[in-house]
Amino acid sequence: MTVVFAATVLAQAMEPPPGRIIRADEKPEILKDIGIDQRLDAPLPLDVPLRDEAGRAVRLGDYFGKRPVVFALVYYNCPMLCTQVLNGLVGALNTISLEAGRDFDVVAVSFDARDKPSDAAAKKDAYLTRYKRPNAAEGWHFLTGDPPAIERITKAAGFRFKWDESRGQFAHASAVIVATPDGRLARYFYGIEYSPRDLRLGLVEASAGRIGTPVDQVLLYCFHYDPTSGKYGAVVIRMIRIAGLATIAAIGFSIWMMSRRRLKVVRAAGEAR
């Protein structure tokens, strides 16, 4: 499934060059080469060599194995869209009880080979000030890599982008991806604002029930992920079943309470004789 988000692509990429008029029904040429091809259940290349914020040699797989991962492809000197992606992500994560570093990890990988570990460190510092949880430093990771590593990761994730020479920046779509602890792509969430409920359900589902609460399991039964919209929608028939069971339970409880009361009345009458 291929999704191109013209509305969330770099605004500058939408503007025609000086002196050129684009028809209302004409798609800018650069938008034909960018987008997100969902690769649900496909594995990420965990053996890819990268650099962490301190410049240490790491592999993508170093951040998998224990917990689900919120995975973001951005670049650290992006003038607009990537910052909005990360802002939307931290805003959503700040509202859920699951914690980065305890229940899941956040891994951002730059798709700009010119980004350096110092750029990654500056970006991490900026978001640690906004995500104020006990294990924040251990839960957020900003990585950089060489062109071959970037190509393998973006291709595996179905993330297509293009350098716009005329404007000196990348044109790209926006999304965050939830991956399972073993590095399989589980859920894509699009745009620059993410529903806290959807992110939570995606993480709980990706963890195969190892995190979350019984309420989350009920919600996962009643809500289904729609790859087209990148959201969780209600499964009406399941909700009806839950409501039906709840109604039967309520009726049964009422009958039980009425029986107890009647028994008490009978006993009281017998004692009065």
RONU-256532 format. One line per 8 residues: their letters; for each residue x, y negated, z of C-alpha. Coordinates in steps of 0.05 Angstrom, whole numbers, padded with zeros to 5 digits. Layout:
<pts>
a	X:Y:Z  ...
</pts>
This chain:
<pts>
mtvvfaat	00000:00000:00000  00029:-00067:-00021  00009:-00131:00012  00032:-00200:-00010  00015:-00257:00038  00017:-00320:-00004  -00013:-00360:00053  00042:-00342:00102
vlaqamep	00101:-00344:00055  00150:-00401:00062  00110:-00463:00047  00166:-00493:00005  00165:-00432:-00040  00093:-00449:-00058  00110:-00519:-00082  00126:-00527:-00156
ppgriira	00193:-00557:-00177  00192:-00632:-00189  00156:-00650:-00253  00122:-00582:-00262  00047:-00572:-00252  00021:-00504:-00231  -00050:-00485:-00250  -00098:-00467:-00193
dekpeilk	-00102:-00394:-00218  -00027:-00386:-00229  00015:-00349:-00179  00085:-00379:-00167  00137:-00335:-00200  00175:-00323:-00136  00115:-00293:-00102  00114:-00235:-00151
digidqrl	00178:-00206:-00120  00161:-00210:-00046  00113:-00174:00000  00106:-00116:00048  00096:-00045:00025  00069:-00006:00084  00109:00057:00098  00069:00086:00155
daplpldv	00102:00145:00189  00166:00135:00148  00231:00136:00188  00277:00077:00197  00350:00090:00181  00374:00096:00253  00447:00109:00232  00454:00039:00201
plrdeagr	00513:00001:00231  00498:-00069:00258  00525:-00121:00306  00491:-00143:00370  00488:-00213:00399  00557:-00205:00430  00588:-00181:00365  00593:-00109:00388
avrlgdyf	00586:-00054:00336  00520:-00018:00346  00472:00026:00307  00399:00015:00298  00386:00080:00333  00417:00053:00397  00351:00017:00410  00307:00077:00399
gkrpvvfa	00296:00143:00436  00263:00120:00500  00207:00072:00485  00166:00045:00427  00196:-00015:00391  00167:-00079:00364  00209:-00089:00302  00216:-00157:00267
lvyyncpm	00253:-00173:00203  00271:-00247:00205  00332:-00291:00193  00359:-00335:00247  00370:-00399:00206  00301:-00397:00175  00273:-00468:00173  00202:-00449:00188
lctqvlng	00167:-00381:00180  00213:-00335:00220  00208:-00381:00280  00133:-00379:00275  00135:-00303:00272  00176:-00299:00335  00135:-00352:00370  00071:-00314:00354
lvgalnti	00103:-00250:00379  00127:-00278:00446  00060:-00313:00456  00022:-00247:00448  00071:-00207:00490  00067:-00258:00547  -00007:-00242:00555  -00003:-00166:00561
sleagrdf	00018:-00128:00623  00066:-00082:00586  00137:-00108:00593  00196:-00109:00545  00254:-00071:00574  00208:-00026:00614  00151:-00003:00569  00178:-00022:00500
dvvavsfd	00235:-00059:00466  00236:-00117:00417  00287:-00110:00361  00297:-00167:00311  00343:-00155:00252  00366:-00211:00207  00358:-00199:00132  00408:-00255:00118
ardkpsda	00479:-00226:00116  00506:-00296:00130  00476:-00296:00200  00529:-00285:00253  00526:-00255:00323  00529:-00326:00350  00465:-00342:00312  00433:-00280:00342
aakkdayl	00456:-00299:00412  00427:-00369:00405  00361:-00341:00382  00359:-00291:00439  00373:-00346:00490  00316:-00387:00462  00266:-00331:00469  00289:-00307:00537
trykrpna	00269:-00376:00564  00199:-00364:00536  00191:-00291:00556  00197:-00294:00632  00194:-00222:00653  00243:-00184:00699  00275:-00141:00645  00273:-00192:00589
aegwhflt	00347:-00191:00573  00348:-00115:00568  00285:-00114:00526  00300:-00165:00471  00354:-00151:00419  00376:-00194:00360  00420:-00159:00309  00458:-00177:00247
gdppaier	00487:-00134:00191  00523:-00130:00124  00485:-00129:00058  00484:-00052:00051  00456:-00045:00121  00403:-00098:00109  00383:-00066:00043  00373:00002:00076
itkaagfr	00331:-00026:00133  00287:-00072:00091  00276:-00019:00038  00256:00032:00092  00207:-00018:00122  00179:-00038:00054  00200:-00110:00066  00213:-00148:00000
fkwdesrg	00243:-00217:00000  00280:-00262:-00048  00330:-00319:-00045  00303:-00384:-00073  00364:-00418:-00103  00328:-00483:-00117  00310:-00492:-00044  00367:-00457:-00011
qfahasav	00324:-00409:00031  00290:-00342:00030  00218:-00331:00008  00187:-00274:00047  00123:-00249:00079  00111:-00247:00153  00095:-00188:00199  00118:-00150:00259
ivatpdgr	00120:-00074:00260  00110:-00026:00317  00154:00036:00313  00153:00101:00353  00209:00119:00401  00239:00165:00348  00240:00109:00296  00179:00122:00254
laryfygi	00139:00062:00228  00072:00064:00263  00034:-00002:00256  00042:-00067:00215  00013:-00132:00242  00012:-00189:00193  00016:-00264:00195  00045:-00308:00249
eysprdlr	-00006:-00298:00304  -00016:-00229:00334  -00075:-00204:00374  -00051:-00183:00443  -00102:-00127:00443  -00078:-00100:00376  -00005:-00103:00397  -00020:-00068:00462
lglveasa	-00060:-00013:00429  -00005:-00005:00376  00048:00003:00430  00005:00052:00471  -00010:00093:00409  00063:00093:00386  00085:00117:00454  00039:00177:00447
grigtpvd	00004:00160:00512  00067:00152:00554  00050:00080:00571  -00016:00044:00584  -00077:00060:00626  -00138:00105:00620  -00175:00044:00594  -00126:00040:00537
qvllycfh	-00141:00112:00518  -00215:00097:00516  -00202:00036:00473  -00159:00078:00426  -00217:00127:00420  -00265:00070:00404  -00219:00029:00359  -00184:00050:00296
ydptsgky	-00124:00018:00261  -00140:-00008:00192  -00077:-00011:00149  -00110:-00059:00100  -00122:-00113:00152  -00067:-00094:00201  -00117:-00096:00257  -00156:-00049:00303
gavvirmi	-00230:-00046:00288  -00287:-00015:00327  -00308:00056:00308  -00383:00047:00319  -00401:00121:00323  -00350:00133:00378  -00374:00072:00417  -00445:00098:00411
riaglati	-00423:00165:00438  -00387:00132:00497  -00449:00089:00510  -00493:00151:00507  -00450:00189:00556  -00449:00129:00602  -00525:00125:00599  -00533:00199:00614
aaigfsiw	-00485:00192:00673  -00524:00132:00699  -00590:00169:00693  -00560:00230:00729  -00533:00186:00784  -00600:00152:00792  -00636:00219:00797  -00585:00242:00849
mmsrrrlk	-00595:00179:00890  -00671:00186:00887  -00666:00259:00908  -00623:00240:00968  -00671:00186:00989  -00731:00233:00983  -00695:00286:01023  -00681:00235:01078
vvraagea	-00755:00215:01079  -00776:00288:01084  -00727:00301:01141  -00748:00239:01178  -00821:00260:01172  -00805:00329:01198  -00768:00301:01258  -00826:00254:01274
r	-00872:00314:01283
</pts>
